[in-house]
Structures are given as C-alpha cells and as structure tokens.
Amino acid sequence: MPRSLIAFALALFSVGTASAQEVLPRPEEPFKGKIGLTYKDSQAVKPQLKIPATFGLEDPPNILVVLVDDAGYGQFGTFGGSIPTPTMDRIAKNGLKYTRFHTTALCSPTRAALLTGRNHHSVASGVIGEAGTGFPGYSGIIPDSAATFAEVLREYGYANAWFGKNHNVPDWETSLVGPFDRWAGGLGFDYFYGFVGGDTDQFHPALVEGKKRIEPPETNEDGSPYHFTTDIADHAIRMIRASQAVAPQKPFFVYFATGATHAPHQVPDDWINKFQGKFDEGWDVYREETLKRQIALGVVPPGTKLTPRPDSLPAWDSLPAKEQQVYARMMEIFAAFTAHTDYEVGRIVDAIDEMGELDNTLILYMAGDNGSSAEGGLSGLLNEMTFFNAIPEPLDAKLAAIDSLGSDQHYNHFPAAWAHAMDTPFQWTKQIASHFGGTRNGLAISWPKRIKARGETRDQFHHVIDIAPTILEAVGVEFPAQVNGVAQKPIEGVSMMYTFDDADAKDRRTTQYFEMLGNQGIYHDGWMASAIRGQPWLSEPEPGDLLHMPWELYHVDEDFSQANDLAQENPEKLDEMVKLFFAEASRYSVLPLDDRKTARLNVDNRPSLTQGRKKFNYPNLLRLPEGAAPDLKHKSHTVTAKVVLPETGGEGMLFTQGGRFAGFGFFVRDGKLVYHYNLAGVERFNIESKDRIPTGEVTLKAVYKSDSDKPFAGATVTLFVDDKQVAQGRVDKSIPNRVTLDETMDIGFDTGTPVADGYDMPFKFTGKLNTVTIELD
C-alpha cells in the first residue's frame, strides 16, 4: 500500500479525528512505548481515560432528552393548552419552541426513530413489537446496522443513563434469558431504571433495574406515597449528581422517558384536587379556548382554523349530566397527571442548575411521542385492558368509581373526544399518521451556552429522526460508518442546529412520509397528502382498499391545521403526492401496507420461546413477562403444583398471570384451593373447594377446559387434590387478546397487583413448592 494511503487510513482512526468514516469501537492502537528485557530498560504508556477530551472534543454539552408519552399539541400550556407546564415554559423561555415538529403517531416506533435517527420502518419498527409481522419494516427488532446515537456518545466518553419507559425490546426478548441486545445496555446506555413495555401501573410499576426485575419501594425518597414518575426523577437526579461528583470530566446523557401521560392515568390526589371543576365546560369549549391561546402565544399562525370534531365523537352539550360528570373528572385526572409530570422534570432541571451545569446542558423536551391517545374509546375506561380485549364497560361502573379514579384501583383512560381536544387545532389523534393530530408534538430546546435566542419560535418542518443528528452535531461528531463490526445504514434525519441562530432559515427537511396501521401521509415542500384508515377509538377499521384510499390534500404552508382539503381542486398535485408516498414507502420498507390492529397481535410471524412446546416445568419464585410465557388464552390446559404443606397448614400463590386489571390465579387461601379468573375487572369467576386441603405432600391441580380455541371462549375449570375432584365451575367469558401490559406470570408468589381480593401481596406460598407444571391439552 502506498505510504500516503497508509497515513490517510491511520488518520481516520487517530485520537483527534471525528470522521464520517469512523469505526466504533476504535481499533486498538499499537503500543507506543518501549519494551526491554526488564522494566528498567522499558518505557510504559499510560492508558488514556475515555472522556471526550481524549477524542479532541472541546467542552461538549451534557444532554437531557425528555420524552412525554401520549401527549397532544394542545395539551401543554407552553403550546396553548390549559394545563400549566412551567418547566417546559422555562426551557422554551431559555431557548426555542418548535411549532412544526413531528413524530410517527405511535410510541415505540417514535422511540426507535428518536434513538437511531432513521425512519421507523427503516429500523423494523413500523408498529409496536407486540403487533409485529415477519416483514422487514415490521419485525420490531432494531437491526445492528442502525446503532443508536447513545452508542456513539458512549464511545466518545459520555455517561449514559435511561430512566422510564423502554418499549423497544421485542416482546419475546423481555424475559430473564434475554437476549439483551435491545435492552438499554445494548442500545448504548450504562444504566437503566424503569419498565420494559408499552405502559405500566404508576403506583405498582413493573420495575427493572439494569436487567433485573425488582419490586418498587413503598415510598418515594422524601417519604411521600410511591409514584413512578417521582421515583425515576429521584434516580435521574442521583445519577447526575453522582456521575459529576466522581468524574466531572465526563458529560452526562440522560434519557428521561416517562410513562406519563399514557394510560393508566394515575396521579397523587393532591395534584388531582388542583384541577377540580376546571373542565366542566367540556371538550368543545376547550378546543375553542385553546386555539385562542395558541394564536396569542404565536405557536399557531393568526387565521388558523379549528378543524371540526369528527361526527363519531359526541358534542359535549349532547351528553347527559351524569356522563359529563364522569368525563370531566377523567380530564381533571389527566390534567393533574400532565402537571405532575412537568413538575418532576422540573426537579431534574433544578438539580442540573444547582450543580452549575445548566448553561452547557442541551435540553430537548418533547411533549409527546404521538398525539394524545383516543384508546379510551367513546366513553372512557376504568381499565385500559378492556379496550385491548374489546370488552365493554358499563357507565354505572364508572359513576360508582368517580371518587377513586386516578388511584391504584383503576387503570383508567379518558374518552376519545378529550384526546381530540388535546390535539387542538388538528384533526384526529394517536395512531393516525395521516394527519397532524397524530404526529405533531410540541418541542422545546435550550442550550444557553450555544443558543443565544431566548423565547423564540422556530417554524421549520422537522421530524423525530432529526433529533439524533442534532445531538451529534452539537457534540461535534459525525455518525460512524461502522459500529461493533457492522456497516451502518445512513442516517435519514437532518440536524436542526441550522435553526438555532436563524429563525428564517430555509427548511432542510423538505419531504417526510408518514404511515401507521394503514394510515398514510406524505409531506413535500409545504404540501401534505393524507389518507385515513379507520378511527382510533374503534378496534378494527371497516374493510377497504389500502391502495386506493380517499386521499386528502392540504397546502400546509398556508393551512396550518389541515382544515381546507384541496383534493378536488388540485387533482394533479394530489396524484403527484400519492406517487411520492409510494416511492418513499418503497424506499423505507413501509411495504406491505397493513391496517390490522388487534388481529395483528395474534399472527404467528414473531419468534417465540414457547411455540411448539406442550409442557412447561417452572421452579419456585419465577417471573415471566407475557411475551415469554405460554399462551393460555382460550386454550385448554392443566396447571399442576407439587407442594408440601406444613402441619399448621399453608397458603399462598401457586401460579398467576396478570393482576388487578386482568388475569387468573391458582392459589391456596384459608386452607382451601382456589382458581380465580379476572375478566378485566368487568366480571370475575371464582372456583373454590368446600373443604380444607390436607397437609403433607400433596399434588394440586387445575384443569381448564376451553369450550373452543376462539377469542372470548368460555371454559369449565375443575380443581383436584391428589387426583380427587374438589371443585368445578365456569369461566363464562375469557380474555381474547392480551392478559396484561406490564405484569408477569408468577410462580410461588404474586408481584405487581393482586389478581383477586382477599390476600396481601406478595402472597408468597408458605409451604414448600417443588415445581409447577403447565401442560397444553
């Protein structure tokens, strides 16, 4: 090789270079000291500390990325909502507000795009992993060819920590055996504290620290009753302070991804009380008043039209007084949840400020990973699991629970019309990628040392894939060509730093496709074409042709809210835009289009630890998430527990899956054998022996005989003690789609929340449990 080429190759990997051709981790450098026969005639070389200065980076910023879940453009006060959000106000006043920032319309796809800087289909995240299919854009497995920007920062000496929600682990990889490639550690983070999945109980979260599942403490650090958002804020503050105390030369990157304001809407009572009576005028008035505030704040242009409420959503004034009472209360709780979340983010910002690090901390505060969620249906929910399993909830039950809504007794969610109001002034909600109600979210950025503007707005069109390149440009590095031996896909986002100093800078994102669950959209040079497929408060859309959708056309440079459909007036432009959508869809692995929702949860194109197995032997005190547990839904099966009961008797959980909000359990209570089936809290079926079971070595068995292998099928359950029948009863209706979103299958104890009333957690079996065997019949 010519000497000049050798010099060039070495330069690519030299200490001071941050090249687009970088390879991470960097190849080991040759020893530059001297090795003699003994240490006396040798010269050692001191290894370099892995900090940014080692790589020639000058004073790189600390980074705080805040991502709130299921929040709409018209929700936060910073963007015209009626809910005060002083922390986001603070970030915006100390920097910039972005009024045309977009997400993917669904949670884990947005998060994959955020971390990788590529479109969600490009990184196999076209939908949540639990509904993934066997196609490249939909597997739910972020490929090794799409390393995260966190991995790059870690290689350059950052201390990285992730707090809160991780919904980027494939469902089948969430158990204790992993693999852990797409857990936080495999995605570039040194520490993780939060939950793995789509949502979690805020009072009894499915906590994970690192790779270990743990139970939450009873109180927060200040002694107040436990709440998840407070807990992760406590941990984030402790990590920042500790890392800076130990190694102040290492900047920190904190990814703070709350479970709020996703369902369940659970928040301390003192926060709920602050909003009593604030929403009695209803969602229609809220939308009108919010638009006025947005225009006054300058986060929407003057003359912006309020898009109409869909006909399928009721007018507030058409509702009976009792419904208005329940729905206003649900919105009070949601507002409290939002305000509480912003407060906890504020504690982190305060801690950074107290340490003297705020000036050189790049803060990106995203108010939503999609639009507000309409998954509460037309009348709201006491329990979100009823939505995922298409089980109706009676209004009387909601009325009876009005004073306890927001507590740990409910997995509640507000009505779809409130979600639509949270997305003011736009049409539609979460899941609807075709319209800005599903994809436009508030973003505030501050970095006082670098961004000199204060309290200004930026109107350039941007997307969540632009966050990663923005952060890397801010640090001063380019994305590497190779990470961990794998050639990398090109970054598809563009840095937003060009907007920091120039409010009038020309847009650098001129084209962006949108697709989710069959909803299709394409933005190009100030125009937006949109094709909606179904309504998010319905479980499945009506049959239709995904290739010939009723497309709409909007000139969004002049029509901020997509209020004026120009499809009939400008068919040539629409045809051009539709063709561009399919070109982009082909380019970014969007095809094949798929509009299935709950039906996609039950396809067989996902890996499984249990597929093909009929018999499972489990040891005592084991926890398994649903994605790694045998699928018992509407399937005949037998659960057998071999136990030894002491002479004084014993009790406790033998086997359970789920908890308070859906699930089933097999246990001993008051000396009797019990099988309990919880149909999402709407109905409960209890089968219990009349007599106490004997002590000593005993075999306990529950035989679940399903009427058919079909959704909602009933079953006959028979209980045996040493092969003697001791009870029999019916489960009239069963869970069809998903038992739980966050709880586990537990052997020998019950974690999370209780599946039945009448026992204290963790209800650990007090006898000796040798093994539990599950057999599919």
ZILIN-V245967 format. One record per backbone hydrogen bond with DSSP energy under -0.5 kcal/mol. NH is the residue of the N-H (numbers start at 1). CO is the residue of the C=O. Records with the same first field share a line. If there is no record, write none. Layout:
NH=CO  CO
This chain:
5=2
6=2
7=3
8=4
9=5
10=6
11=7
12=8
13=9  10
14=11
17=14
22=19
24=482
34=43
36=34
41=38
42=39
43=34
51=49
54=51
55=51  52
56=53
57=52
59=57
62=360
63=252
64=362
65=254
66=64  364
67=65  256
68=366
69=260
71=370
74=422
75=72
76=72
77=83
79=76
80=77
81=76
83=75
84=82
89=85
90=86
91=87
92=88
93=89
94=90
95=92
96=445
97=456
98=443
99=97  458
102=462
103=439
104=369
110=106
111=107
112=108
113=109
114=110
115=111
116=112
117=113
123=119
124=121
125=120
126=137
131=128
132=129
133=138
138=135
139=135
140=124
142=140
146=143
149=115
152=148
153=149
154=150
155=151
156=152
157=154
158=153
159=251
160=158
161=253
162=191
163=255
164=193
165=257
166=195
170=168
173=170
174=171
178=175
183=180
186=180  183
187=183  184
188=185
189=184
190=160
191=160
193=162
194=208
195=164
196=206
197=166  195
207=205
208=194
209=212
210=192  208
211=209
212=209
214=207
220=224
223=220
226=218
228=202
231=227
232=228
233=229
234=230
235=231
236=232
237=233
238=234
239=235
240=236
241=237
242=238
243=239
244=240
245=241
246=242
247=243
250=247
251=249
253=159
254=63
255=161  253
256=65  254
257=163  255
258=67  256
262=259
264=412
265=412
266=264
267=406
271=268
272=268
273=269
274=271
275=272
276=273
278=275
280=277
282=279
286=282
287=283
288=284
289=285
290=286
291=287
292=288
293=289
294=290
295=291
296=292
297=293
298=294
299=294
300=294
304=301
307=305  425
313=310
318=315
319=316
324=320
325=321
326=322
327=323
328=324
329=325
330=326
331=327
332=328
333=329
334=330
335=331
336=332
337=333
338=334
339=335
340=336
341=337
342=338
343=339
344=340
345=341
346=342
347=343
348=344
349=345
350=346
351=347
352=348
353=349
354=350
355=351
356=353
357=352
358=352
361=358
362=62  360
363=361  446
364=64  362
365=363  444
366=66  364
367=365  442
368=366
371=438
373=70
377=374
380=376  377
381=413
384=411
386=383
387=383  384
388=384
389=385
390=387
391=386
392=390
398=394
399=395
400=396
401=397
402=399
404=401
405=401
407=404
410=407
411=382
413=381
416=377
418=415
419=415
420=416
421=417
422=418
423=419  420
424=421
426=423
430=372
431=105
432=429
433=431
435=432
437=427
438=432  435
439=435
440=436
441=101  439
442=367
443=98
444=365
445=96
446=363
449=359
450=447
451=447
452=450
455=92  95
456=95
458=97
462=100
464=102
466=463
467=464
469=465
470=466
471=467
472=468
473=469
474=470
475=471
476=472
477=472
481=22
482=22
483=486
484=24
486=483
488=481
489=145
492=117
493=117
499=496
500=497
501=497
505=502
510=508
512=523
514=521
516=519
519=516
520=531
521=514
522=529
523=512
524=527
525=510
527=524
528=554
529=522
530=552
531=520
538=535
546=544
548=545
551=549
552=530
554=528
556=554
557=526
558=555
559=555
562=559
565=563
566=553
570=566
574=570
575=571
576=572
577=573
578=574
579=575
580=576
581=577
582=578
583=579
584=580
585=581
586=582
587=583
588=584
589=586
590=585
591=585
598=539
600=597
601=597  598
602=599
603=600
613=610
616=774
618=616  772
621=747
622=747
624=745
626=743
628=625
629=625  626
632=630
635=632
637=704
638=775
639=702
640=638  773
641=700
642=771
643=641  698
644=768
645=696
649=646
652=668
653=763
654=666
655=666
656=746
657=664
658=744
659=662
662=659
663=678
664=657
665=676
666=655
667=674
668=652
669=672
672=669
674=667
675=687
676=665
677=685
678=663
679=677  683
680=678
682=679
683=679
685=677
687=675
689=673
690=726
693=671
696=645
698=643  696
700=641  698
701=720
702=639
703=718
704=637  702
705=703  716
706=704
707=714
710=708
713=710
715=731
716=705
717=729
718=703
719=727
720=701
721=724
722=699
724=721
725=723
726=719
727=719
729=717
731=715
732=730
734=712
745=624
746=656  744
747=622
748=654  746
750=762
753=751
762=750
763=760
765=748
766=651
768=644
769=767
770=642  768
771=642
772=618
773=640
774=616
775=638  773
776=614
777=636  775
